[in-house]
């Protein structure tokens, strides 16, 4: 295939694209930088990005502006393989920064905007970030921990609103607009390859600290194509992006995918249930991506004619069979299904012809894409036949189409790839038709409102409270799907403990989505003879009569 327009129209076929199309994608666009540059030539003055404030940018604009920013970064001292963190809300500046960093040969590090204190320190330290791009509204959170971040040399501030003098960094800082305006005499000619990193993204820890996932260019390109393939994203499509760009779903599956497909992208700062359908109508949206309880949150809105006042609308999403069926009926949408992670992108979804006809089974993840291999394996490393539950394992079907490593964690990287398969820690099974079904998480992680949460890391914060002697964090059922966070804690014998003080401690020291909804105080945690906490007992007991529901607690 060597036509000028790529990829082929995914709506004019049955099944997925052939493997040769995926190979062609990586040959044409071996890196994200090459994708930006070549799409600028292919689409020129076609609008790619529209932000909620009315600003719009063509494909050429994106290339030119990210070139300017790359030059500014270079003049600031950013060099090849430096780690540059982005701690900012969704905006065009976030996207310019991501592309600009890559054009200097440096590696973008994404930072969850909900992180404060220890999680923020860990994200920036574990990634060895040297530069920090930050939204001015997040300066206080950074300033609170600046003294702990010796690795940060320079801070680049997006926006210059009402910034308190006390929130300005001690370290050298510049404003984003000034960096963009810098004139560089150096023409950057950085050669990168499909195997090179294009992002470093923190993923949830399970039995230990969170890991920094190093994702490859080929992984981003192949996953982006797979999302266009399954969703039927074409040059006439409009993709609505409301999920945070620091997650792989918004960054690769939506943003990079929309560019690869020559589509138009609408970007908003955050999801708002009350404005969702207004935006779908206003921008004539054809595709949106959904994680976690997004569909359940939309169910809570009163029924409105706007819910169905749209054209063909595809949700690139995974949800339970019940939610899937209700959403299709109430919102008149098609749902792709999907399975994936930061490490493997999305290796499983459904072919577009089955998605649009509604023939992909509700609740299924879908079928394996052409760019990867996915199996279900037992504890002894044997591949299981259809119908049997085991651990979902993944490996690249083409070079570099899953992640490269856990940054500076060689032992954990090797363990994750035992038997030359990446072990996801998730349990599932295939049916006779080749559809994958997710059953449960083997890993000791919690998923709340679309965020993966490390129980280990929440426990480590709780243990810093002088009143807490032991802590175990487990998932509890939520009314809107996924999990709530439940903390079971043991305190000093014979001492009175203020539940409010513990909860306020959580509010002050954790991202909001980590803060436990349920707190249970016990005399001691159940343990094995070797001293390990028996979390399965706590999970099975669930929300007991002596558990406090902090949902309606108002901080005093």
C-alpha positions as CSV (number, residue, x, y, z in Angstrom):
1,X,0.0,0.0,0.0
2,X,1.6,3.3,-1.1
3,X,-1.3,5.7,-1.6
4,X,-1.0,9.3,-0.4
5,X,-3.9,9.1,2.0
6,X,-3.4,6.8,5.0
7,X,-4.9,4.9,6.6
8,X,-7.6,3.3,4.4
9,X,-11.2,4.0,5.3
10,X,-11.9,1.5,8.2
11,X,-15.7,1.7,7.6
12,X,-15.4,0.0,4.2
13,X,-14.2,-3.4,5.3
14,X,-15.1,-6.4,7.4
15,X,-12.9,-7.4,10.3
16,X,-9.7,-5.6,11.3
17,X,-7.2,-4.2,8.9
18,X,-4.6,-6.7,7.7
19,X,-1.3,-6.9,9.5
20,X,0.3,-5.3,6.4
21,X,-1.6,-2.1,7.1
22,X,-0.2,-1.9,10.6
23,X,3.3,-2.5,9.3
24,X,2.7,0.3,6.8
25,X,1.6,2.6,9.6
26,X,4.9,2.1,11.4
27,X,6.9,2.4,8.2
28,X,5.2,5.7,7.3
29,X,5.2,7.1,10.8
30,X,8.0,5.4,12.8
31,X,7.7,8.0,15.5
32,X,5.1,10.4,16.9
33,X,7.3,13.3,15.6
34,X,7.2,11.8,12.1
35,X,3.4,11.5,12.4
36,X,3.0,15.2,13.3
37,X,5.3,16.3,10.4
38,X,3.8,14.1,7.7
39,X,0.2,14.7,8.7
40,X,0.9,18.4,8.5
41,X,1.9,17.9,4.8
42,X,-0.9,15.5,4.1
43,X,-3.7,17.7,5.7
44,X,-2.2,21.2,5.6
45,X,-4.8,23.7,6.6
46,X,-7.4,21.3,7.7
47,X,-8.5,21.9,11.3
48,X,-7.3,19.3,13.7
49,X,-7.7,20.7,17.2
50,X,-10.5,22.9,18.6
51,X,-10.3,23.8,22.3
52,X,-13.3,24.7,24.4
53,X,-12.3,28.3,24.6
54,X,-12.7,28.7,20.8
55,X,-9.1,28.4,19.7
56,X,-8.6,26.2,16.7
57,X,-5.4,24.8,15.1
58,X,-4.8,23.2,11.7
59,X,-2.5,20.2,11.2
60,X,0.1,22.7,9.9
61,X,-0.3,24.9,12.9
62,X,0.4,22.0,15.3
63,X,3.7,21.2,13.5
64,X,4.8,24.8,13.3
65,X,3.9,25.7,16.9
66,X,5.5,22.6,18.3
67,X,8.7,23.3,16.2
68,X,8.8,26.8,17.8
69,X,8.3,25.3,21.3
70,X,11.0,22.7,20.6
71,X,13.4,25.5,19.7
72,X,12.5,27.3,22.9
73,X,13.0,24.2,25.0
74,X,16.4,23.7,23.4
75,X,17.5,27.3,24.2
76,X,16.3,26.6,27.8
77,X,18.7,23.6,28.0
78,X,16.5,20.7,27.1
79,X,18.6,18.0,25.5
80,X,18.1,14.6,24.0
81,X,16.8,12.0,26.4
82,X,16.1,14.5,29.2
83,X,12.9,13.8,31.0
84,X,10.4,16.7,30.8
85,X,7.3,16.4,33.0
86,X,3.9,17.9,32.1
87,X,1.8,18.7,35.2
88,X,-1.1,20.6,33.7
89,X,-4.8,20.4,32.8
90,X,-6.0,19.7,29.3
91,X,-5.2,22.5,26.9
92,X,-3.6,23.1,23.5
93,X,-0.4,24.1,25.5
94,X,-0.3,20.5,26.9
95,X,-0.4,19.1,23.4
96,X,2.2,21.6,22.1
97,X,4.4,20.7,25.0
98,X,4.2,16.9,24.4
99,X,5.1,17.3,20.7
100,X,7.7,19.9,21.4
101,X,9.5,17.8,23.9
102,X,9.6,14.9,21.5
103,X,11.0,17.2,18.8
104,X,14.0,18.0,21.0
105,X,14.7,14.3,21.4
106,X,13.7,14.5,25.1
107,X,11.1,12.2,26.7
108,X,7.7,13.5,28.0
109,X,6.7,12.4,31.5
110,X,3.0,12.8,32.3
111,X,1.8,13.8,35.8
112,X,-1.6,13.2,37.2
113,X,-3.1,16.7,38.1
114,X,-4.7,15.2,41.2
115,X,-1.3,14.4,42.7
116,X,0.0,16.3,45.7
117,X,2.7,15.7,48.3
118,X,4.2,12.2,48.3
119,X,2.6,11.0,45.0
120,X,3.7,14.2,43.3
121,X,7.3,13.8,44.7
122,X,7.3,10.1,43.6
123,X,6.1,10.8,40.0
124,X,8.7,13.5,39.4
125,X,11.5,11.7,41.2
126,X,11.0,8.2,39.9
127,X,11.0,9.5,36.4
128,X,14.1,11.5,37.0
129,X,12.4,14.6,35.5
130,X,14.8,17.5,34.9
131,X,12.3,20.1,33.6
132,X,8.7,20.7,34.8
133,X,5.9,22.2,32.7
134,X,3.2,23.3,35.1
135,X,-0.2,25.0,35.0
136,X,-0.1,28.1,37.1
137,X,-3.1,26.7,39.1
138,X,-1.0,23.8,40.3
139,X,1.9,25.9,41.5
140,X,1.0,25.6,45.2
141,X,1.0,21.8,45.0
142,X,4.5,22.0,43.5
143,X,5.7,24.6,45.9
144,X,4.7,22.4,48.9
145,X,7.2,19.8,47.8
146,X,9.8,21.8,45.9
147,X,12.4,21.3,48.5
148,X,12.2,17.5,48.0
149,X,12.7,17.7,44.2
150,X,16.4,18.1,43.7
151,X,16.2,16.6,40.2
152,X,14.0,19.5,38.9
153,X,16.3,22.2,37.4
154,X,13.8,24.5,35.7
155,X,10.0,25.2,35.9
156,X,8.0,26.4,32.9
157,X,4.7,27.9,33.9
158,X,1.6,27.7,31.6
159,X,-0.6,30.8,32.1
160,X,0.1,33.9,34.2
161,X,-3.2,34.4,36.0
162,X,-3.6,35.5,39.6
163,X,-0.4,33.9,40.9
164,X,0.4,34.5,44.6
165,X,4.1,35.5,45.0
166,X,4.4,32.8,47.7
167,X,3.5,30.1,45.1
168,X,6.2,31.0,42.6
169,X,9.1,28.5,42.5
170,X,12.4,29.1,44.2
171,X,14.1,27.4,41.3
172,X,14.6,29.1,38.0
173,X,11.3,29.5,36.2
174,X,10.0,30.9,32.9
175,X,6.6,31.4,31.4
176,X,5.4,29.1,28.6
177,X,4.5,32.0,26.2
178,X,8.1,33.3,26.5
179,X,9.6,29.9,25.7
180,X,7.3,29.7,22.7
181,X,8.4,33.1,21.5
182,X,12.1,32.3,21.8
183,X,14.0,32.3,18.5
184,X,16.4,29.4,18.2
185,X,19.3,29.5,15.7
186,X,19.7,25.7,16.1
187,X,17.9,23.5,13.6
188,X,17.0,20.4,15.5
189,X,17.7,17.2,13.5
190,X,17.1,14.5,16.1
191,X,16.9,11.0,14.7
192,X,14.6,8.7,16.6
193,X,13.2,5.3,15.8
194,X,10.1,3.2,16.3
195,X,11.8,1.5,19.3
196,X,12.5,4.7,21.1
197,X,10.4,6.1,24.0
198,X,7.6,8.5,23.3
199,X,6.1,8.8,26.8
200,X,6.8,7.9,30.4
201,X,3.5,7.3,32.3
202,X,3.1,6.3,35.9
203,X,1.0,3.3,36.4
204,X,-0.7,1.9,39.5
205,X,1.5,-0.1,41.9
206,X,0.1,-3.3,43.3
207,X,2.4,-5.1,45.7
208,X,4.9,-2.2,45.8
209,X,5.5,1.3,44.6
210,X,4.0,2.5,41.3
211,X,6.1,2.0,38.2
212,X,7.0,4.4,35.5
213,X,6.0,2.8,32.2
214,X,8.2,3.6,29.2
215,X,6.1,3.4,26.1
216,X,7.5,3.1,22.6
217,X,6.7,5.1,19.4
218,X,5.6,1.9,17.6
219,X,3.3,1.1,20.5
220,X,1.6,4.5,20.3
221,X,1.3,4.3,16.5
222,X,-0.1,0.8,16.3
223,X,-2.5,1.4,19.2
224,X,-3.7,4.6,17.6
225,X,-4.4,2.8,14.3
226,X,-6.2,0.0,16.2
227,X,-8.5,2.5,17.8
228,X,-9.3,4.1,14.4
229,X,-9.7,0.6,13.0
230,X,-12.2,-0.6,15.7
231,X,-14.0,2.7,16.1
232,X,-14.3,3.5,12.4
233,X,-12.5,6.9,12.8
234,X,-12.1,8.6,9.4
235,X,-11.1,11.9,8.0
236,X,-14.7,13.0,8.3
237,X,-14.9,12.1,12.0
238,X,-14.9,14.4,15.1
239,X,-13.4,12.9,18.2
240,X,-14.4,14.4,21.6
241,X,-11.5,14.3,24.2
242,X,-12.5,15.1,27.8
243,X,-10.4,12.5,29.6
244,X,-7.1,13.9,31.1
245,X,-4.2,13.9,28.7
246,X,-1.9,12.5,31.4
247,X,-3.6,9.1,30.8
248,X,-2.7,6.9,27.8
249,X,-6.4,6.7,26.8
250,X,-6.7,10.5,26.1
251,X,-3.1,10.9,24.9
252,X,-2.7,8.0,22.5
253,X,-6.1,6.3,22.0
254,X,-7.9,9.6,21.3
255,X,-5.3,12.4,20.5
256,X,-2.7,10.5,18.5
257,X,-5.4,8.3,16.9
258,X,-7.4,11.2,15.7
259,X,-4.3,12.7,14.0
260,X,-3.4,9.4,12.4
261,X,-7.0,9.1,11.1
262,X,-6.9,12.6,9.6
263,X,-9.9,13.5,11.8
264,X,-10.9,16.6,13.8
265,X,-10.4,16.6,17.6
266,X,-12.4,18.6,20.2
267,X,-10.6,19.1,23.5
268,X,-12.2,20.2,26.8
269,X,-10.4,20.7,30.1
270,X,-12.5,18.0,31.9
271,X,-15.6,15.9,31.8
272,X,-18.8,17.5,32.9
273,X,-21.9,15.4,32.8
274,X,-24.2,18.4,32.5
275,X,-22.5,19.7,29.3
276,X,-21.6,16.4,27.7
277,X,-24.6,16.0,25.4
278,X,-24.6,19.8,24.6
279,X,-21.0,19.4,23.4
280,X,-21.8,16.3,21.4
281,X,-24.5,18.3,19.6
282,X,-22.5,21.5,19.3
283,X,-19.5,20.0,17.7
284,X,-21.3,17.2,15.7
285,X,-19.1,14.6,17.6
286,X,-18.9,11.1,16.1
287,X,-16.6,9.4,18.6
288,X,-15.8,9.6,22.3
289,X,-13.7,7.4,24.6
290,X,-15.0,6.3,27.9
291,X,-13.3,4.7,31.0
292,X,-14.7,3.9,34.3
293,X,-18.1,5.1,35.4
294,X,-18.5,7.7,32.7
295,X,-21.6,6.1,31.2
296,X,-23.0,5.4,34.7
297,X,-22.5,9.1,35.5
298,X,-24.4,10.1,32.4
299,X,-27.3,7.8,33.5
300,X,-27.7,10.0,36.6
301,X,-28.6,12.9,34.5
302,X,-32.4,13.4,33.9
303,X,-33.4,12.0,30.5
304,X,-33.1,14.6,27.8
305,X,-33.9,14.8,24.1
306,X,-30.2,15.8,23.6
307,X,-29.1,12.3,24.5
308,X,-30.3,11.0,21.1
309,X,-30.1,14.3,19.2
310,X,-27.0,13.3,17.3
311,X,-25.8,11.4,14.3
312,X,-24.0,8.1,14.4
313,X,-22.0,8.1,17.6
314,X,-19.4,5.5,18.7
315,X,-18.2,5.0,22.2
316,X,-14.7,3.5,22.2
317,X,-15.2,2.0,25.6
318,X,-15.5,-1.0,27.8
319,X,-18.3,-1.6,30.3
320,X,-20.4,-4.3,31.9
321,X,-23.1,-6.1,29.9
322,X,-25.8,-4.3,31.9
323,X,-24.4,-0.8,31.4
324,X,-23.6,-1.6,27.7
325,X,-27.2,-2.6,27.0
326,X,-28.7,0.4,28.9
327,X,-26.4,2.9,27.2
328,X,-27.1,1.6,23.7
329,X,-30.8,1.9,24.3
330,X,-30.9,5.2,26.1
331,X,-28.2,7.1,24.2
332,X,-28.5,5.4,20.8
333,X,-24.7,4.8,20.6
334,X,-22.5,2.0,19.4
335,X,-19.9,0.5,21.8
336,X,-16.6,-1.1,20.8
337,X,-15.5,-2.8,23.9
338,X,-11.8,-3.0,24.7
339,X,-9.1,-4.2,27.0
340,X,-5.7,-2.7,27.7
341,X,-3.3,-0.8,30.0
342,X,-0.5,1.7,30.0
343,X,1.9,-1.1,29.3
344,X,0.2,-2.7,26.3
345,X,-2.0,0.0,24.9
346,X,-5.2,-1.6,23.6
347,X,-4.6,-5.0,22.2
348,X,-8.2,-6.1,22.2
349,X,-11.4,-4.5,20.7
350,X,-14.0,-5.3,18.1
351,X,-14.0,-4.8,14.4
352,X,-16.0,-1.8,13.2
353,X,-18.5,-3.7,11.1
354,X,-19.5,-5.7,14.1
355,X,-19.5,-2.6,16.3
356,X,-21.8,-0.6,14.1
357,X,-24.2,-3.5,13.5
358,X,-24.3,-4.3,17.2
359,X,-23.1,-7.8,16.7
360,X,-20.2,-7.6,19.1
361,X,-21.4,-9.2,22.4
362,X,-22.2,-6.7,25.2
363,X,-19.8,-7.0,28.0
364,X,-17.0,-8.5,25.9
365,X,-13.6,-6.9,25.5
366,X,-13.5,-7.9,21.8
367,X,-11.0,-9.8,19.6
368,X,-7.2,-9.6,19.5
369,X,-5.8,-7.0,17.1
370,X,-3.3,-7.8,14.3
371,X,-0.4,-6.0,16.1
372,X,-0.2,-8.2,19.2
373,X,-0.7,-11.7,20.7
374,X,-3.0,-12.2,23.6
375,X,-3.6,-15.5,25.5
376,X,-5.0,-16.7,28.8
377,X,-2.5,-18.7,30.9
378,X,-2.6,-20.8,34.0
379,X,-0.2,-20.5,36.9
380,X,2.2,-23.0,35.3
381,X,2.5,-21.0,32.1
382,X,0.2,-23.2,30.0
383,X,-2.1,-21.5,27.4
384,X,-5.7,-22.3,28.3
385,X,-8.4,-23.2,25.9
386,X,-11.6,-21.2,25.4
387,X,-13.9,-21.1,28.3
388,X,-11.2,-21.5,31.0
389,X,-10.3,-18.6,33.2
390,X,-6.7,-17.7,33.7
391,X,-4.3,-14.7,33.6
392,X,-4.4,-12.5,30.5
393,X,-0.9,-12.3,29.0
394,X,0.3,-10.2,26.1
395,X,3.3,-9.9,23.8
396,X,4.0,-7.9,20.7
397,X,3.1,-9.4,17.3
398,X,5.2,-6.8,15.6
399,X,8.4,-5.2,17.0
400,X,8.0,-2.7,19.9
401,X,4.2,-2.7,19.9
402,X,4.0,-2.9,23.7
403,X,5.9,-1.0,26.4
404,X,9.7,-1.1,26.6
405,X,10.3,-1.3,30.4
406,X,9.5,-0.1,33.8
407,X,11.9,2.8,34.1
408,X,15.0,1.9,36.3
409,X,13.2,-1.2,37.5
410,X,15.0,-4.1,35.7
411,X,13.9,-6.7,38.2
412,X,10.3,-5.8,38.0
413,X,10.5,-5.6,34.2
414,X,12.0,-9.1,33.9
415,X,9.4,-10.5,36.4
416,X,6.6,-8.9,34.4
417,X,7.8,-10.7,31.2
418,X,8.4,-14.1,32.7
419,X,8.1,-16.8,30.0
420,X,8.5,-14.0,27.4
421,X,4.9,-12.9,27.9
422,X,3.8,-9.7,29.7
423,X,1.7,-10.8,32.6
424,X,-1.1,-8.3,33.1
425,X,-2.3,-9.5,36.5
426,X,-5.8,-9.6,35.2
427,X,-8.0,-12.7,34.9
428,X,-10.2,-13.5,31.9
429,X,-11.2,-16.0,29.3
430,X,-11.9,-16.4,25.6
431,X,-15.1,-17.7,24.2
432,X,-15.4,-20.0,21.2
433,X,-15.8,-17.0,18.9
434,X,-12.5,-15.5,20.0
435,X,-14.0,-12.7,22.2
436,X,-12.1,-11.9,25.4
437,X,-14.0,-11.4,28.7
438,X,-12.4,-9.7,31.7
439,X,-13.3,-11.5,34.9
440,X,-11.4,-9.8,37.8
441,X,-8.0,-8.3,38.8
442,X,-5.4,-10.6,40.0
443,X,-3.3,-7.6,41.0
444,X,-4.1,-5.9,44.4
445,X,-5.2,-2.6,42.8
446,X,-8.3,-0.5,43.0
447,X,-10.1,1.3,40.1
448,X,-12.1,4.3,41.1
449,X,-13.8,6.7,38.8
450,X,-11.5,5.7,35.9
451,X,-8.3,6.0,38.0
452,X,-6.1,3.1,39.0
453,X,-5.1,3.3,42.6
454,X,-2.3,1.5,44.4
455,X,-3.5,0.1,47.7
456,X,0.1,0.0,48.8
457,X,0.7,3.7,48.2
458,X,-2.5,4.7,50.0
459,X,-1.4,2.5,52.9
460,X,2.0,4.2,53.0
461,X,0.4,7.6,53.5
462,X,-2.0,6.3,56.2
463,X,0.9,4.8,58.1
464,X,2.5,8.3,58.3
465,X,-0.4,9.3,60.7
466,X,0.9,8.8,64.2
467,X,-2.4,7.3,65.3
468,X,-2.2,4.5,62.7
469,X,-0.3,1.4,63.5
470,X,-1.4,-0.9,60.7
471,X,-3.3,-0.2,57.5
472,X,-4.9,-2.3,54.8
473,X,-6.7,-0.8,51.8
474,X,-9.1,-2.8,49.8
475,X,-11.8,-2.2,47.2
476,X,-15.5,-1.9,48.2
477,X,-18.5,-1.8,45.9
478,X,-19.6,1.5,44.4
479,X,-23.0,2.6,43.3
480,X,-21.7,3.8,40.0
481,X,-19.6,0.8,39.1
482,X,-15.9,0.0,39.7
483,X,-14.7,0.5,43.3
484,X,-14.7,2.7,46.3
485,X,-11.6,2.9,48.5
486,X,-11.9,1.2,51.9
487,X,-9.2,1.6,54.6
488,X,-9.1,-0.9,57.5
489,X,-6.7,0.5,60.2
490,X,-5.4,-0.6,63.5
491,X,-4.6,2.0,66.1
492,X,-2.5,2.1,69.3
493,X,-4.1,-0.1,72.0
494,X,-6.1,1.7,74.6
495,X,-5.9,5.1,72.9
496,X,-8.9,7.1,71.7
497,X,-8.6,8.0,68.0
498,X,-10.5,10.8,66.2
499,X,-11.9,9.4,63.0
500,X,-12.3,13.0,61.7
501,X,-8.6,13.6,62.3
502,X,-7.7,10.6,60.2
503,X,-10.0,11.6,57.4
504,X,-8.7,15.2,57.4
505,X,-5.1,13.7,57.3
506,X,-6.2,11.8,54.2
507,X,-7.6,14.9,52.6
508,X,-4.4,16.9,53.2
509,X,-2.0,14.2,52.1
510,X,-3.6,12.3,49.2
511,X,-5.0,13.0,45.8
512,X,-8.8,13.3,46.1
513,X,-9.5,10.1,44.3
514,X,-7.3,8.1,46.8
515,X,-9.2,9.4,49.9
516,X,-11.0,6.4,51.4
517,X,-14.8,6.6,51.4
518,X,-15.0,3.9,54.0
519,X,-12.8,3.7,57.2
520,X,-13.0,0.8,59.6
521,X,-11.0,0.8,62.9
522,X,-10.0,-2.6,64.2
523,X,-7.8,-3.9,67.0
524,X,-5.6,-5.8,64.6
525,X,-5.4,-7.0,61.0
526,X,-5.7,-10.6,60.1
527,X,-2.3,-12.1,59.1
528,X,-0.9,-15.4,57.8
529,X,1.6,-17.3,59.9
530,X,4.4,-15.6,58.1
531,X,3.0,-12.1,58.9
532,X,1.3,-11.2,55.6
533,X,-2.0,-9.3,55.9
534,X,-4.9,-11.5,54.7
535,X,-6.6,-8.9,52.5
536,X,-8.9,-11.4,51.0
537,X,-10.7,-11.7,54.4
538,X,-11.2,-8.0,54.6
539,X,-12.5,-7.9,51.0
540,X,-14.9,-10.7,51.8
541,X,-16.1,-9.0,54.9
542,X,-16.8,-5.8,52.9
543,X,-18.5,-2.9,54.5
544,X,-19.4,-4.1,58.0
545,X,-21.6,-2.5,60.6
546,X,-18.6,-0.9,62.3
547,X,-17.4,0.7,59.1
548,X,-17.8,4.5,58.8
549,X,-19.1,5.9,55.5
550,X,-17.3,9.2,55.0
551,X,-19.3,10.2,51.8
552,X,-21.1,13.0,53.4
553,X,-18.5,14.1,55.8
554,X,-17.9,17.9,55.8
555,X,-14.5,19.0,56.8
556,X,-14.5,21.1,59.9
